[in-house]
């Protein structure tokens, strides 16, 4: 009886957790990879309409190679010196390193996991360097090179800064490259809150309207509340809400500049929309999220930034229902 009373025929579908987000060309390329068709995969990467989309396609396809690498082996046999192949290989090695470490905090990660992570990421760093030599103008291997310095980054600050400058020389506002820098300079890795915010705000101030890096300060605030209020599973919901309400002027200004060039259409626009949604939801500004859910649809992707604060799919679904429920 109660099941009939509360049944909702318009209940939204479960979140789409595909890291390809709304890139249908990338999803098709992965289907080609499943058939061992490396030439179609390579063409899909090369046909990307921006460096950001190229990086997204490389990373997602590299992740797929962790479970099915026949296409990669065929590519390597056919064209072992292909510069693009080396970029993909570097990302494959980095993906394997991340899987070996796991997603738990440092306190919950074993020594053997750390050792495997360091060893495999060293391999990824060397392969990234080779990819850079083979593709000197492509920023994509530079992005992976930045990420590969994380296992022992404390002693690589100068090297990281040099590599970050080299990336910016090739693509001044490369979104995923700047995300690597945001993480590196965050307090949870090798920097501080002040250093992280300084980098994010400087880049956002320089960026043109519409660029995704205009959202970097918003992501910096997310990193701040993670470290200060939710670290190691702490329940800091109330403190996070108060904090985000206190910085709402900056959050709104970043969003306004990001959206001022028209509806966002860059490669990771769906992910960046989730950043906007999460900050509004966590701040208790639920009513303001209603029109955004129509833009996001069900694209959860890898779950960022929702997974910082609990089960990403659960939180995504909870706040979507909360915003769209008419009662």
NULOMAR-307689 format. One record per residue: residue in one letter; residue number from 1; x, y, z of N, C-alpha, C in turn. Coordinates in steps of 0.1 Angstrom, whole numbers, plus 5000, padded with zeros to 4 digits. Example, Ala and Ser with C-alpha at 12.3 -4.5 7.8 and 13.67 -1.06 7.14 Angstrom:
SITE residuo num  nc1  nc2  nc3 cac1 cac2 cac3  cc1  cc2  cc3
SITE       A   1 5132 4943 5078 5123 4955 5078 5132 4967 5078
SITE       S   2 5128 4978 5071 5137 4989 5071 5129 5000 5079
end
This chain:
SITE residuo num  nc1  nc2  nc3 cac1 cac2 cac3  cc1  cc2  cc3
SITE       X   1 5008 4988 5000 5000 5000 5000 5009 5012 5000
SITE       X   2 5018 5013 5010 5027 5025 5010 5036 5026 4998
SITE       X   3 5039 5015 4992 5048 5015 4980 5040 5022 4969
SITE       X   4 5027 5020 4968 5019 5026 4957 5018 5041 4960
SITE       X   5 5017 5045 4972 5015 5059 4976 5027 5067 4972
SITE       X   6 5039 5062 4974 5051 5069 4972 5058 5066 4959
SITE       X   7 5052 5059 4951 5058 5055 4938 5059 5068 4929
SITE       X   8 5071 5070 4923 5072 5082 4914 5076 5077 4900
SITE       X   9 5067 5078 4890 5070 5073 4877 5081 5081 4870
SITE       X  10 5083 5093 4875 5093 5102 4868 5107 5101 4876
SITE       X  11 5109 5091 4884 5122 5090 4891 5133 5090 4881
SITE       X  12 5143 5098 4883 5154 5098 4873 5162 5085 4873
SITE       X  13 5169 5083 4862 5177 5071 4860 5189 5072 4870
SITE       X  14 5196 5061 4873 5208 5061 4881 5218 5070 4875
SITE       X  15 5227 5076 4882 5238 5084 4877 5247 5076 4866
SITE       X  16 5250 5083 4856 5259 5078 4846 5274 5080 4851
SITE       X  17 5281 5069 4854 5294 5070 4860 5305 5068 4850
SITE       X  18 5302 5069 4838 5312 5068 4827 5321 5081 4827
SITE       X  19 5334 5079 4828 5343 5091 4828 5344 5098 4815
SITE       X  20 5338 5092 4805 5338 5099 4792 5328 5110 4792
SITE       X  21 5319 5111 4802 5309 5121 4803 5300 5121 4790
SITE       X  22 5299 5133 4784 5290 5134 4772 5298 5133 4759
SITE       X  23 5310 5129 4760 5318 5128 4747 5315 5115 4740
SITE       X  24 5305 5116 4731 5301 5104 4724 5311 5098 4715
SITE       X  25 5320 5107 4709 5331 5102 4701 5341 5094 4709
SITE       X  26 5343 5097 4721 5351 5090 4730 5345 5076 4733
SITE       X  27 5332 5076 4736 5326 5063 4739 5326 5054 4727
SITE       X  28 5325 5060 4715 5326 5051 4703 5340 5046 4701
SITE       X  29 5350 5054 4704 5364 5050 4703 5367 5038 4712
SITE       X  30 5361 5039 4724 5363 5028 4734 5357 5015 4728
SITE       X  31 5345 5016 4721 5339 5004 4715 5349 4999 4704
SITE       X  32 5355 5008 4697 5365 5003 4687 5377 4996 4694
SITE       X  33 5381 5002 4705 5392 4995 4713 5388 4981 4717
SITE       X  34 5376 4979 4721 5371 4966 4725 5372 4956 4713
SITE       X  35 5372 4961 4701 5373 4952 4689 5388 4951 4684
SITE       X  36 5397 4958 4692 5411 4957 4688 5415 4967 4677
SITE       X  37 5406 4976 4674 5408 4985 4663 5415 4998 4667
SITE       X  38 5429 4997 4668 5437 5008 4673 5437 5020 4664
SITE       X  39 5435 5018 4651 5436 5029 4641 5424 5038 4644
SITE       X  40 5412 5033 4646 5401 5042 4649 5403 5049 4662
SITE       X  41 5408 5042 4672 5411 5049 4685 5421 5060 4683
SITE       X  42 5432 5058 4676 5442 5069 4673 5435 5080 4666
SITE       X  43 5427 5077 4656 5420 5088 4648 5411 5096 4657
SITE       X  44 5404 5090 4667 5395 5097 4676 5403 5106 4685
SITE       X  45 5414 5102 4689 5423 5111 4698 5428 5123 4689
SITE       X  46 5433 5120 4677 5438 5130 4669 5428 5140 4664
SITE       X  47 5415 5136 4663 5405 5145 4658 5398 5153 4669
SITE       X  48 5403 5152 4681 5398 5160 4692 5398 5175 4689
SITE       X  49 5388 5182 4693 5387 5197 4689 5395 5206 4699
SITE       X  50 5401 5201 4708 5409 5209 4718 5419 5200 4725
SITE       X  51 5430 5207 4730 5439 5199 4738 5433 5193 4750
SITE       X  52 5423 5200 4756 5416 5194 4768 5408 5181 4764
SITE       X  53 5402 5181 4752 5394 5169 4748 5404 5158 4745
SITE       X  54 5415 5162 4739 5426 5152 4736 5430 5145 4748
SITE       X  55 5433 5153 4759 5437 5147 4772 5427 5138 4778
SITE       X  56 5414 5142 4777 5403 5134 4782 5403 5121 4775
SITE       X  57 5404 5121 4762 5403 5109 4754 5415 5099 4757
SITE       X  58 5426 5105 4758 5438 5097 4761 5436 5090 4775
SITE       X  59 5432 5098 4785 5431 5093 4798 5421 5082 4800
SITE       X  60 5409 5084 4794 5398 5074 4795 5402 5061 4787
SITE       X  61 5407 5063 4776 5411 5051 4768 5423 5044 4775
SITE       X  62 5432 5051 4781 5443 5045 4789 5437 5037 4800
SITE       X  63 5427 5042 4807 5420 5035 4818 5414 5022 4813
SITE       X  64 5408 5023 4801 5402 5011 4795 5412 5000 4792
SITE       X  65 5425 5004 4789 5435 4995 4786 5439 4986 4798
SITE       X  66 5436 4991 4810 5439 4983 4822 5431 4970 4822
SITE       X  67 5420 4970 4815 5412 4957 4815 5412 4950 4801
SITE       X  68 5416 4958 4791 5416 4952 4777 5426 4960 4769
SITE       X  69 5438 4954 4767 5449 4962 4760 5453 4956 4747
SITE       X  70 5444 4947 4741 5447 4941 4728 5449 4952 4718
SITE       X  71 5441 4962 4718 5442 4973 4708 5455 4980 4710
SITE       X  72 5460 4982 4722 5472 4989 4725 5484 4980 4720
SITE       X  73 5483 4968 4722 5494 4959 4718 5495 4959 4703
SITE       X  74 5484 4959 4696 5484 4959 4681 5489 4972 4676
SITE       X  75 5486 4983 4683 5491 4996 4679 5507 4996 4681
SITE       X  76 5511 4991 4692 5526 4991 4694 5533 4982 4684
SITE       X  77 5527 4971 4680 5533 4963 4670 5534 4970 4656
SITE       X  78 5523 4977 4653 5522 4983 4640 5530 4996 4639
SITE       X  79 5530 5004 4649 5537 5016 4649 5544 5019 4663
SITE       X  80 5555 5012 4665 5561 5013 4679 5567 5027 4682
SITE       X  81 5570 5035 4672 5575 5048 4674 5565 5060 4673
SITE       X  82 5552 5056 4672 5542 5066 4670 5542 5075 4683
SITE       X  83 5544 5088 4681 5544 5097 4693 5531 5096 4701
SITE       X  84 5520 5095 4695 5507 5095 4702 5507 5082 4711
SITE       X  85 5512 5071 4705 5512 5058 4713 5520 5060 4726
SITE       X  86 5531 5067 4726 5539 5069 4738 5531 5077 4748
SITE       X  87 5524 5087 4744 5515 5095 4753 5505 5086 4760
SITE       X  88 5499 5077 4752 5489 5068 4757 5495 5059 4767
SITE       X  89 5507 5053 4763 5514 5044 4772 5517 5050 4785
SITE       X  90 5521 5062 4785 5525 5069 4798 5512 5070 4807
SITE       X  91 5501 5073 4801 5488 5073 4809 5484 5059 4814
SITE       X  92 5486 5049 4806 5483 5035 4810 5491 5032 4822
SITE       X  93 5504 5035 4822 5513 5031 4833 5509 5039 4845
SITE       X  94 5505 5052 4844 5500 5059 4855 5487 5054 4861
SITE       X  95 5478 5050 4852 5466 5044 4857 5468 5031 4865
SITE       X  96 5478 5023 4860 5481 5011 4867 5487 5014 4881
SITE       X  97 5495 5024 4881 5501 5029 4894 5490 5033 4904
SITE       X  98 5480 5041 4899 5469 5045 4908 5461 5033 4913
SITE       X  99 5458 5024 4904 5451 5012 4908 5458 5004 4918
SITE       X 100 5472 5003 4917 5480 4996 4927 5479 5002 4941
SITE       X 101 5479 5016 4941 5478 5023 4954 5464 5022 4960
SITE       X 102 5454 5023 4952 5440 5023 4957 5436 5037 4960
SITE       X 103 5423 5038 4964 5418 5052 4966 5417 5056 4981
SITE       X 104 5422 5048 4990 5421 5051 5004 5431 5062 5008
SITE       X 105 5429 5068 5020 5438 5078 5025 5452 5071 5028
SITE       X 106 5462 5079 5031 5475 5074 5034 5475 5065 5046
SITE       X 107 5467 5068 5056 5467 5060 5068 5461 5047 5066
SITE       X 108 5453 5045 5055 5446 5032 5052 5453 5025 5040
SITE       X 109 5464 5030 5036 5471 5024 5025 5484 5016 5030
SITE       X 110 5485 5004 5025 5496 4995 5030 5510 4999 5024
SITE       X 111 5520 4995 5031 5534 4998 5026 5536 4992 5012
SITE       X 112 5531 4980 5010 5533 4973 4997 5525 4981 4986
SITE       X 113 5514 4986 4989 5506 4995 4980 5514 5007 4976
SITE       X 114 5520 5014 4986 5528 5025 4984 5540 5022 4975
SITE       X 115 5547 5011 4978 5558 5007 4970 5555 5005 4956
SITE       X 116 5544 4998 4953 5540 4995 4939 5536 5008 4932
SITE       X 117 5530 5017 4940 5526 5030 4934 5538 5038 4930
SITE       X 118 5548 5039 4938 5560 5046 4935 5568 5040 4923
SITE       X 119 5569 5027 4923 5576 5020 4913 5569 5022 4899
SITE       X 120 5556 5020 4899 5549 5021 4886 5548 5036 4881
SITE       X 121 5547 5045 4891 5546 5059 4887 5560 5064 4882
SITE       X 122 5571 5058 4887 5584 5062 4881 5585 5058 4867
SITE       X 123 5579 5046 4864 5579 5041 4850 5571 5051 4841
SITE       X 124 5559 5055 4847 5551 5065 4839 5558 5078 4837
SITE       X 125 5566 5082 4847 5573 5095 4845 5583 5094 4834
SITE       X 126 5591 5083 4833 5600 5081 4823 5594 5080 4809
SITE       X 127 5582 5073 4808 5575 5072 4796 5570 5086 4791
SITE       X 128 5565 5094 4801 5560 5107 4798 5572 5115 4792
SITE       X 129 5584 5114 4798 5595 5122 4792 5598 5118 4778
SITE       X 130 5597 5105 4775 5599 5100 4761 5588 5106 4752
SITE       X 131 5576 5106 4757 5565 5111 4749 5566 5126 4746
SITE       X 132 5572 5133 4756 5574 5148 4754 5585 5150 4743
SITE       X 133 5595 5141 4743 5606 5143 4733 5600 5140 4719
SITE       X 134 5591 5131 4718 5585 5127 4705 5574 5137 4701
SITE       X 135 5568 5144 4710 5557 5153 4707 5559 5166 4714
SITE       X 136 5570 5174 4710 5574 5186 4718 5563 5197 4719
SITE       X 137 5553 5198 4710 5543 5208 4711 5530 5204 4717
SITE       X 138 5529 5191 4720 5516 5186 4725 5517 5187 4741
SITE       X 139 5507 5194 4747 5507 5196 4761 5503 5183 4769
SITE       X 140 5497 5173 4761 5491 5162 4768 5501 5154 4776
SITE       X 141 5513 5150 4771 5522 5143 4779 5528 5151 4791
SITE       X 142 5527 5164 4789 5532 5173 4800 5522 5171 4812
SITE       X 143 5509 5170 4809 5499 5168 4820 5502 5156 4828
SITE       X 144 5505 5145 4820 5508 5132 4827 5521 5133 4835
SITE       X 145 5531 5140 4829 5543 5142 4836 5541 5149 4849
SITE       X 146 5533 5159 4850 5530 5166 4862 5524 5156 4873
SITE       X 147 5514 5148 4868 5508 5139 4878 5518 5128 4883
SITE       X 148 5528 5125 4874 5537 5114 4877 5547 5118 4888
SITE       X 149 5548 5131 4891 5557 5136 4902 5551 5135 4916
SITE       X 150 5538 5131 4917 5531 5132 4930 5537 5122 4940
SITE       X 151 5541 5110 4936 5546 5101 4947 5558 5106 4955
SITE       X 152 5567 5114 4949 5578 5119 4956 5580 5134 4953
SITE       X 153 5568 5141 4953 5568 5155 4949 5575 5165 4958
SITE       X 154 5576 5161 4971 5582 5171 4980 5596 5175 4976
SITE       X 155 5603 5166 4970 5617 5170 4965 5617 5174 4951
SITE       X 156 5605 5176 4945 5604 5179 4931 5597 5192 4928
SITE       X 157 5596 5201 4938 5589 5213 4937 5594 5222 4925
SITE       X 158 5607 5223 4924 5613 5231 4913 5610 5225 4900
SITE       X 159 5612 5211 4899 5609 5204 4887 5595 5205 4883
SITE       X 160 5586 5205 4893 5572 5206 4890 5569 5220 4884
SITE       X 161 5574 5230 4890 5572 5244 4886 5577 5246 4871
SITE       X 162 5588 5240 4868 5593 5241 4855 5584 5234 4845
SITE       X 163 5580 5222 4848 5571 5214 4839 5558 5221 4838
SITE       X 164 5553 5227 4849 5540 5234 4848 5541 5246 4839
SITE       X 165 5552 5253 4839 5555 5264 4830 5555 5260 4816
SITE       X 166 5561 5248 4814 5562 5243 4800 5549 5239 4795
SITE       X 167 5540 5234 4803 5526 5231 4799 5519 5243 4795
SITE       X 168 5520 5254 4804 5513 5266 4801 5518 5273 4788
SITE       X 169 5531 5271 4785 5536 5276 4773 5529 5270 4761
SITE       X 170 5525 5258 4762 5519 5251 4751 5504 5253 4751
SITE       X 171 5498 5254 4762 5483 5257 4763 5481 5264 4777
SITE       X 172 5481 5278 4776 5481 5286 4788 5470 5283 4798
SITE       X 173 5458 5278 4794 5447 5275 4803 5442 5261 4802
SITE       X 174 5451 5252 4801 5448 5237 4800 5441 5233 4813
SITE       X 175 5429 5229 4813 5421 5227 4825 5427 5215 4833
SITE       X 176 5429 5203 4828 5434 5192 4836 5448 5194 4840
SITE       X 177 5456 5202 4832 5470 5205 4837 5469 5214 4849
SITE       X 178 5460 5224 4849 5459 5232 4861 5453 5225 4873
SITE       X 179 5445 5215 4870 5439 5207 4881 5451 5200 4888
SITE       X 180 5461 5195 4880 5472 5188 4886 5480 5198 4895
SITE       X 181 5482 5210 4891 5488 5220 4899 5481 5224 4911
SITE       X 182 5467 5225 4910 5459 5227 4922 5461 5217 4932
SITE       X 183 5461 5204 4928 5464 5193 4938 5478 5194 4944
SITE       X 184 5487 5196 4935 5501 5196 4940 5504 5207 4951
SITE       X 185 5498 5219 4948 5500 5230 4958 5490 5230 4969
SITE       X 186 5481 5220 4970 5471 5219 4981 5478 5214 4993
SITE       X 187 5472 5217 5005 5478 5213 5017 5478 5198 5019
SITE       X 188 5470 5191 5012 5470 5176 5014 5481 5170 5006
SITE       X 189 5488 5177 4997 5499 5172 4990 5512 5179 4994
SITE       X 190 5517 5189 4986 5530 5195 4989 5530 5210 4991
SITE       X 191 5518 5215 4993 5517 5230 4995 5509 5234 5007
SITE       X 192 5502 5245 5005 5494 5250 5016 5481 5256 5011
SITE       X 193 5472 5260 5020 5460 5266 5015 5463 5279 5007
SITE       X 194 5473 5287 5013 5476 5300 5007 5482 5298 4993
SITE       X 195 5491 5288 4992 5498 5286 4979 5487 5281 4969
SITE       X 196 5479 5273 4973 5468 5268 4964 5459 5279 4959
SITE       X 197 5454 5287 4968 5445 5298 4964 5452 5308 4956
SITE       X 198 5465 5311 4958 5472 5321 4951 5474 5316 4936
SITE       X 199 5477 5303 4934 5478 5298 4920 5464 5299 4913
SITE       X 200 5454 5294 4920 5441 5293 4914 5436 5307 4910
SITE       X 201 5437 5317 4919 5432 5330 4917 5440 5337 4906
SITE       X 202 5453 5335 4906 5461 5342 4896 5457 5337 4882
SITE       X 203 5456 5324 4880 5452 5318 4867 5438 5323 4863
SITE       X 204 5429 5322 4872 5415 5326 4869 5414 5341 4865
SITE       X 205 5422 5349 4871 5422 5363 4868 5428 5366 4854
SITE       X 206 5437 5357 4849 5443 5359 4836 5434 5352 4825
SITE       X 207 5426 5343 4829 5418 5335 4819 5407 5343 4812
SITE       X 208 5405 5340 4799 5394 5346 4792 5380 5341 4797
SITE       X 209 5370 5349 4795 5356 5344 4798 5353 5330 4791
SITE       X 210 5347 5321 4798 5344 5308 4792 5354 5298 4795
SITE       X 211 5366 5301 4799 5376 5291 4801 5373 5284 4814
SITE       X 212 5375 5271 4814 5372 5262 4826 5380 5266 4838
SITE       X 213 5392 5271 4835 5401 5275 4847 5396 5286 4855
SITE       X 214 5385 5293 4850 5379 5303 4859 5373 5297 4871
SITE       X 215 5371 5284 4870 5365 5276 4882 5375 5271 4892
SITE       X 216 5388 5274 4889 5398 5269 4898 5397 5274 4913
SITE       X 217 5394 5287 4915 5392 5291 4929 5380 5283 4936
SITE       X 218 5370 5280 4928 5359 5272 4934 5364 5259 4938
SITE       X 219 5372 5252 4930 5377 5239 4933 5387 5241 4945
SITE       X 220 5394 5252 4946 5403 5254 4957 5395 5255 4970
SITE       X 221 5383 5261 4970 5375 5261 4982 5370 5247 4986
SITE       X 222 5367 5239 4975 5363 5225 4978 5375 5218 4985
SITE       X 223 5387 5220 4980 5399 5214 4986 5400 5218 5001
SITE       X 224 5397 5231 5003 5399 5237 5017 5389 5230 5026
SITE       X 225 5376 5229 5022 5367 5223 5032 5369 5208 5034
SITE       X 226 5375 5201 5023 5378 5187 5025 5389 5186 5036
SITE       X 227 5399 5194 5035 5411 5193 5044 5407 5197 5058
SITE       X 228 5399 5208 5059 5396 5214 5072 5384 5207 5079
SITE       X 229 5374 5202 5072 5362 5197 5078 5358 5183 5076
SITE       X 230 5364 5177 5066 5360 5163 5062 5372 5153 5062
SITE       X 231 5384 5157 5067 5395 5149 5065 5394 5136 5073
SITE       X 232 5398 5124 5067 5397 5111 5073 5383 5108 5077
SITE       X 233 5373 5112 5069 5359 5108 5071 5351 5116 5081
SITE       X 234 5357 5127 5086 5350 5136 5096 5337 5142 5090
SITE       X 235 5327 5143 5098 5315 5149 5093 5315 5164 5096
SITE       X 236 5318 5171 5086 5319 5186 5087 5309 5193 5079
SITE       X 237 5297 5187 5078 5287 5193 5069 5283 5207 5073
SITE       X 238 5280 5209 5086 5276 5222 5091 5287 5232 5089
SITE       X 239 5299 5228 5092 5310 5238 5091 5312 5241 5076
SITE       X 240 5311 5231 5067 5313 5234 5053 5302 5243 5048
SITE       X 241 5290 5241 5052 5279 5249 5047 5281 5264 5051
SITE       X 242 5285 5266 5064 5288 5280 5069 5299 5286 5061
SITE       X 243 5310 5278 5059 5321 5283 5051 5318 5287 5037
SITE       X 244 5311 5278 5030 5307 5281 5016 5298 5293 5015
SITE       X 245 5289 5294 5024 5280 5306 5024 5289 5319 5026
SITE       X 246 5299 5318 5034 5308 5330 5036 5316 5334 5024
SITE       X 247 5318 5325 5015 5327 5328 5003 5318 5328 4991
SITE       X 248 5305 5330 4992 5296 5329 4981 5298 5339 4970
SITE       X 249 5303 5351 4974 5306 5361 4964 5316 5357 4954
SITE       X 250 5327 5351 4960 5338 5347 4951 5333 5335 4942
SITE       X 251 5326 5326 4948 5321 5314 4941 5312 5319 4929
SITE       X 252 5303 5328 4932 5294 5332 4922 5301 5340 4911
SITE       X 253 5311 5348 4914 5319 5355 4904 5326 5346 4895
SITE       X 254 5332 5335 4900 5339 5326 4892 5330 5319 4882
SITE       X 255 5318 5315 4887 5308 5308 4879 5303 5318 4868
SITE       X 256 5301 5330 4872 5296 5340 4862 5306 5342 4850
SITE       X 257 5319 5343 4854 5329 5345 4843 5330 5332 4835
SITE       X 258 5330 5321 4841 5330 5308 4833 5319 5307 4824
SITE       X 259 5307 5311 4828 5295 5310 4819 5292 5322 4810
SITE       X 260 5300 5332 4811 5297 5345 4804 5299 5344 4789
SITE       X 261 5306 5334 4785 5308 5332 4770 5298 5324 4764
SITE       X 262 5287 5320 4771 5277 5312 4766 5277 5298 4773
SITE       X 263 5267 5289 4770 5267 5276 4776 5280 5269 4775
SITE       X 264 5286 5264 4786 5299 5258 4785 5298 5245 4776
SITE       X 265 5308 5244 4767 5309 5233 4758 5322 5226 4758
SITE       X 266 5331 5230 4766 5345 5224 4766 5344 5210 4771
SITE       X 267 5355 5203 4769 5355 5188 4770 5350 5183 4784
SITE       X 268 5353 5190 4795 5349 5186 4808 5339 5195 4814
SITE       X 269 5330 5201 4805 5320 5210 4810 5310 5203 4820
SITE       X 270 5307 5190 4818 5299 5183 4827 5305 5181 4841
SITE       X 271 5318 5179 4841 5325 5178 4854 5325 5191 4861
SITE       X 272 5327 5202 4853 5328 5215 4860 5314 5219 4865
SITE       X 273 5303 5215 4857 5290 5218 4862 5288 5211 4876
SITE       X 274 5293 5199 4877 5292 5192 4890 5299 5199 4901
SITE       X 275 5310 5206 4898 5317 5214 4908 5308 5225 4912
SITE       X 276 5301 5232 4903 5291 5243 4907 5280 5237 4915
SITE       X 277 5275 5226 4910 5263 5219 4917 5267 5216 4932
SITE       X 278 5279 5210 4933 5283 5205 4946 5284 5216 4956
SITE       X 279 5290 5227 4952 5293 5239 4961 5279 5245 4965
SITE       X 280 5270 5246 4955 5257 5251 4959 5249 5242 4968
SITE       X 281 5250 5229 4965 5242 5219 4973 5248 5219 4988
SITE       X 282 5261 5219 4989 5268 5218 5002 5266 5231 5010
SITE       X 283 5263 5242 5003 5261 5255 5009 5246 5256 5013
SITE       X 284 5238 5246 5010 5224 5247 5013 5216 5255 5004
SITE       X 285 5221 5258 4992 5215 5267 4982 5207 5258 4972
SITE       X 286 5199 5249 4978 5193 5239 4969 5184 5244 4958
SITE       X 287 5176 5254 4961 5167 5259 4951 5175 5264 4938
SITE       X 288 5187 5270 4941 5195 5275 4929 5200 5264 4920
SITE       X 289 5200 5251 4925 5206 5240 4917 5195 5235 4907
SITE       X 290 5183 5238 4909 5172 5232 4901 5175 5233 4886
SITE       X 291 5178 5245 4880 5180 5245 4866 5193 5238 4861
SITE       X 292 5202 5236 4871 5215 5230 4867 5214 5215 4865
SITE       X 293 5204 5209 4872 5203 5195 4871 5198 5191 4857
SITE       X 294 5191 5200 4850 5187 5197 4836 5199 5198 4827
SITE       X 295 5209 5206 4830 5221 5207 4822 5230 5195 4824
SITE       X 296 5231 5191 4837 5239 5179 4840 5233 5166 4836
SITE       X 297 5220 5165 4836 5214 5152 4833 5218 5143 4844
SITE       X 298 5222 5131 4840 5227 5121 4849 5242 5119 4849
SITE       X 299 5249 5128 4843 5264 5126 4842 5271 5128 4855
SITE       X 300 5275 5117 4861 5283 5118 4873 5298 5116 4870
SITE       X 301 5301 5109 4860 5315 5106 4856 5322 5099 4867
SITE       X 302 5335 5104 4869 5343 5098 4880 5338 5102 4894
SITE       X 303 5329 5110 4895 5323 5113 4909 5329 5126 4915
SITE       X 304 5338 5133 4909 5344 5145 4915 5334 5156 4914
SITE       X 305 5332 5164 4924 5339 5164 4937 5331 5156 4948
SITE       X 306 5320 5150 4944 5311 5144 4953 5318 5134 4962
SITE       X 307 5327 5126 4957 5333 5115 4965 5342 5120 4976
SITE       X 308 5345 5133 4977 5352 5138 4988 5343 5138 5001
SITE       X 309 5330 5138 4999 5321 5139 5011 5312 5127 5013
SITE       X 310 5316 5116 5007 5308 5104 5010 5307 5096 4997
SITE       X 311 5296 5088 4996 5294 5080 4984 5289 5089 4973
SITE       X 312 5297 5090 4962 5294 5100 4952 5281 5098 4945
SITE       X 313 5277 5086 4942 5264 5083 4935 5253 5086 4945
SITE       X 314 5255 5083 4957 5244 5085 4967 5242 5100 4970
SITE       X 315 5253 5108 4971 5251 5122 4973 5245 5129 4961
SITE       X 316 5250 5125 4949 5245 5130 4936 5230 5128 4935
SITE       X 317 5226 5116 4938 5212 5112 4937 5204 5120 4948
SITE       X 318 5209 5120 4960 5202 5127 4971 5199 5142 4968
SITE       X 319 5210 5149 4964 5208 5163 4961 5199 5166 4948
SITE       X 320 5200 5157 4939 5192 5158 4927 5177 5156 4931
SITE       X 321 5174 5147 4939 5160 5145 4944 5155 5156 4952
SITE       X 322 5164 5161 4961 5161 5172 4970 5157 5185 4962
SITE       X 323 5165 5187 4951 5163 5199 4943 5150 5198 4934
SITE       X 324 5148 5186 4929 5137 5185 4919 5124 5180 4925
SITE       X 325 5124 5176 4938 5112 5171 4944 5102 5182 4945
SITE       X 326 5090 5180 4941 5079 5190 4942 5069 5187 4953
SITE       X 327 5071 5174 4959 5063 5171 4970 5048 5169 4968
end
